Amino acid sequence: MNKEISAADAAILRTNNKEAVFLDVREDAELAICRIDGAFHIPMSEIPVRYGALPKDVPLVVLCHHGMRSLSVVQYLEAKGYKNAINLSGGIHAWAIEVDPGMQRY
């Protein structure tokens, strides 16, 4: 079963749980357009070699542009024993619409 969270609920989680980690799996060029301040960045292609650096004991919200790549990463992490990975439904695009309307979109 895949866990997902809306952008609005993710913003509330971030406010209420300072330990929550946001993981942005987009590419560097995408981050240059817009990003969530404080989000940890590991491009999706590097997850298989770098996932061990991710916490297993706090909420881990994974995001990409629209939520498809991040969903794949959540599934991968779940297979590796991460029970805390949550997909940001709609990705950073939804975040820009629901949470930060001033954010650049692409």
VENWOCOR-V456192 format. One line per field, one symbol per residue. psi: psi as a letter, one per 30 degrees, with the letter a starting at -180 (. if undefined). Layout:
# VENWOCOR-V456192
psi=???
This chain:
# VENWOCOR-V456192
psi=kkklkleeeeeeeeefjffkkkjjglleeeffellkkfkkjjkeffeffffffkkfglkjjklbefgeeeeeeeeeeefggjfgkkkjkfafeeeeeeeiffkkl.
